[in-house]
């Protein structure tokens, strides 16, 4: 019975060690947000993911993967893109905590939210 607990404890520790490293095997620092980046795709007349949580200092990049042009426009006017054509991108760095709702000016039914914590 003791050896089963030991094996279980070692298995849990191994899983914890794996979850604390990046894909290149280096330790991850989940508190570092100043150099992080996140991506949102535009496809099938939708933002994906439609809701994203990031840290202060994160650059979010939207990539249009479909043929129709789109914009990325904050509801509060804090950021906006020009028309983004197929395979085009728009990036914005979030430096203030808060919740930012956004939409496509061309297709107003396309909406998303970025929540910035800091």
C-alpha positions in Angstrom: 0.0 0.0 0.0 2.9 2.4 0.8 4.5 1.8 -2.6 1.2 2.7 -4.3 1.1 6.0 -2.5 4.7 6.7 -3.4 4.1 5.9 -7.1 1.0 8.1 -7.1 2.9 11.0 -5.4 5.7 10.7 -8.0 3.2 10.7 -10.8 1.6 13.9 -9.5 5.0 15.5 -9.1 5.9 14.6 -12.6 2.7 16.1 -14.0 3.3 19.3 -12.0 6.9 19.6 -13.3 5.6 19.2 -16.9 2.9 21.8 -16.4 5.5 24.4 -15.2 7.6 24.3 -18.4 7.1 25.8 -21.8 7.1 23.8 -25.0 10.9 24.3 -25.3 11.4 22.7 -21.9 12.3 26.0 -20.2 10.6 27.0 -16.9 7.5 29.2 -17.5 6.9 32.4 -15.6 3.1 32.9 -15.5 3.5 36.3 -13.8 5.3 37.8 -16.8 2.9 39.6 -19.0 4.9 42.5 -20.4 6.4 40.5 -23.3 3.5 38.2 -23.9 1.3 38.0 -27.0 -2.0 36.5 -27.9 -3.7 35.8 -31.2 -7.3 36.1 -32.4 -8.4 34.7 -35.8 -11.1 36.1 -38.0 -12.9 33.4 -39.9 -16.5 32.5 -40.9 -17.6 36.0 -39.9 -16.5 35.5 -36.3 -13.6 36.4 -33.9 -12.0 33.3 -32.4 -11.8 33.2 -29.5 -14.6 35.7 -29.0 -13.5 36.3 -25.4 -9.9 36.5 -24.4 -8.2 37.2 -21.0 -4.7 38.7 -21.1 -2.3 40.5 -18.7 -1.3 44.1 -18.9 1.3 44.7 -21.6 0.1 41.9 -23.8 0.0 42.5 -27.6 -3.0 40.9 -29.2 -2.8 40.2 -32.9 -5.9 39.6 -35.0 -5.4 37.7 -38.3 -8.1 37.7 -41.1 -8.3 34.2 -42.5 -11.2 34.7 -44.8 -11.8 36.6 -48.1 -13.9 39.5 -46.7 -12.3 42.5 -45.2 -12.9 43.3 -41.5 -12.1 45.9 -38.9 -11.3 45.5 -35.3 -12.9 48.5 -33.5 -13.2 49.0 -29.7 -16.7 49.9 -28.6 -15.2 52.7 -26.5 -13.0 54.0 -29.3 -9.7 53.1 -27.6 -8.4 51.2 -30.7 -9.4 50.7 -34.3 -8.0 49.1 -37.4 -8.2 50.0 -41.0 -9.9 47.4 -43.2 -7.9 44.1 -42.7 -7.8 42.1 -45.9 -7.4 38.3 -46.2 -4.1 37.2 -44.5 -3.7 40.7 -43.0 -3.2 41.5 -39.4 -3.9 44.2 -36.8 -2.1 44.3 -33.4 -2.8 46.3 -30.3 -0.9 46.3 -26.9 -3.2 46.5 -23.9 -1.6 48.6 -21.2 -4.6 49.4 -18.9 -6.6 46.8 -17.0 -10.3 46.6 -18.0 -12.7 44.9 -20.3 -12.6 46.0 -23.9 -15.6 45.0 -26.1 -15.0 45.3 -29.8 -16.7 44.7 -33.1 -16.2 44.8 -36.9 -17.5 48.1 -38.4 -18.3 46.3 -41.6 -20.1 43.4 -40.0 -21.5 44.7 -36.6 -22.8 41.2 -35.6 -19.1 40.2 -35.2 -18.1 41.0 -31.6 -15.5 40.1 -29.1 -14.1 41.0 -25.7 -10.6 41.3 -24.3 -10.3 41.3 -20.5 -7.0 42.8 -19.3 -5.9 42.0 -15.8 -3.0 43.6 -14.1 
